[in-house]
Amino acid sequence: MQDQQPSHRRGCAVLRTGNGQSAPMPMRQTLLASVLGGGLGAAVLMLPLALSCPLATASAAPLQIAQAQSQPQIAAQQQQTGQSAQSQTHSQTEAPTQGQPVSPTTAQTPKQAARGQANSAGQDGHGAAHSQPQASRGSPYLTPDMQPDPTQYLPPPPQPGSLRHQTDDKAFAVTRGWKNDARWALATSDAKLHIPDLLNSFSCAAGFVIDAAKAPHLVALLRNMGNTEVPDMWKGKDYWRRTRPFVGTDNAICTEEDREDIAKTGAYPSGHTMLGWSLALVLTELLPDRSTAILQRGRVFGESRIVCGVHWESDVQEGYLAGAAEVAAMHGSAAFRADMDAARAELAALRTTAPKPDAKQCEIEHEAAIHSPL
């Protein structure tokens, strides 16, 4: 099987400024941004979507393109400053109060900018409004030389016509029939990468409601994990630039409002799966008596990307591996271990007073675990 060659184009974006002018912007300095606006209760961990040129037209991108920084350039900047790369436009920044975002910012589409404006007015949720990303002061746990390289330890994605790709095709086709059922709704909910939503997704598994507003140490841990993991994930996505399963079809996906944006980004490996599985591994260490339920929820969280129709089965399988690799590497950081200790004590105290999660939602998650698309 021949490995797919990496694309050497690093991204395309045009930012519309307040006066209507076009301003070319560098694309992905990272995938993930987090906003702690309005206190910890409003903490957000976001996955900006339109981060690259269309896969089929990367060589014929519009004229209004700026060459984004390469991964080595970004890594060098991080190593020199000890901080994440900073945003280059005021539209990507927030007032430096109530905390700072988890990671460097990424150029936004007009749709994403509109969502950010709506969220500043109090909205939240995937497909409704996302807080605008800000320049980050969070620091990654690993230096560039310590970060695992997914282009080396992951296998290449399946080639069309291979047995493994036939399995991918089958999973996509079968799950298109799940639209509008409870599992589809769970996949839609799991698409949200806001910190409160992420933690709420694991509340049933934890046995108590994990309230982000009452877990500042855990929130800080997740911010720094995002700063660490996402550049590695983008390295894999940029290298393989695998087309998502819905592209070129009229098949439904669970986040139709983002269809155009995510069609432009690589599928392999799955970033949601990587983040969900790394969170599951961390929570397993913090709450070892709940390990089985937490790991099961982490598996279901990744499977939601298959149900949603935005990832192939193999994208998700390697997303699990990528998340595990990142957590294993982060354990070599004294700062990570210290933050884990702080979050462990925080959760031990929180679970004594926190309410129980919604029983109906827990049953939906249990059914999803039993009926896997894999």
Buried (B, 14 or more C-beta within 10 A) or exposed (E): EEEBEEBEBBBBBBBBEEEEEEBBBBBBBBBBBBBBBBEBEBBBBBBBBBBBBBBEEBEEBEEEBBEBBEBEBBBEBBEEEEBBBBBBBEBBBBEEEBBBBBBBBBBBBEBBBBBBBBBBEEEBBBBEBBBBBBBBBBBBBBEBEEBBEBBEEBEBBBEEEEEBBEBBBEBBEEBBEBBEEBBBBBBBBBBBBBBBBBBBBBBBBBBBBBBBEBBBBBBBBBBBBBBBBBBBBBBBBBBBBBBBBBBEEEBBBBBEEBBEBBBBBBBBBBBBBBBBBBBBBBBBBBBEEBBEBBBBBBBBBBBBBBBBBBBBBBBBBBBBBBBBBBBEBBEEBEBBEEBBEBBBEBBEEBBEEBEEBEEEBBEBBBEBBEEEBE
